[in-house]
């Protein structure tokens, strides 16, 4: 996971890109599996 964030007076905003790659043993139903995509987070401070 890699990303950037910015902090404001009221809280912070974070945007990241996540990636997961996995290889199963030969002969299994799924040999390779990849998940990836963006995430966005907001944290409020009071």
C-alpha positions in Angstrom: 0.0 0.0 0.0 1.3 3.4 -0.9 -0.4 6.8 -0.6 -0.4 10.5 0.1 -2.3 12.5 2.7 -2.9 16.1 3.7 -3.8 17.5 7.1 -6.3 20.4 7.5 -7.4 22.2 10.7 -10.5 20.0 11.0 -8.8 16.6 10.2 -7.0 14.8 7.5 -7.6 13.2 4.1 -5.7 10.1 2.8 -5.6 8.6 -0.7 -3.8 5.3 -1.3 -3.4 2.5 -3.8 -3.4 -1.0 -2.5 -2.1 -4.2 -4.2 -2.1 -7.8 -3.2 -0.5 -10.6 -5.3 -0.6 -14.2 -4.4 0.5 -17.5 -6.1 -1.0 -20.8 -5.1 0.7 -24.2 -5.5 0.6 -25.8 -8.9 -2.5 -28.0 -9.4 -4.8 -25.9 -7.3 -8.0 -24.4 -8.7 -6.5 -20.8 -8.7 -2.8 -20.4 -9.5 -2.5 -16.6 -9.3 -4.7 -14.0 -7.6 -4.3 -10.2 -7.7 -6.3 -7.5 -6.0 -5.7 -3.8 -6.4 -7.5 -0.6 -6.3 -7.8 2.8 -4.7 -8.8 3.7 -1.1 -9.8 7.1 0.3 -9.9 7.9 4.0 -11.0 10.9 6.1 -10.3 11.4 9.8 -12.1 14.2 11.7 -10.5 15.8 14.7 -12.5 17.7 17.5 
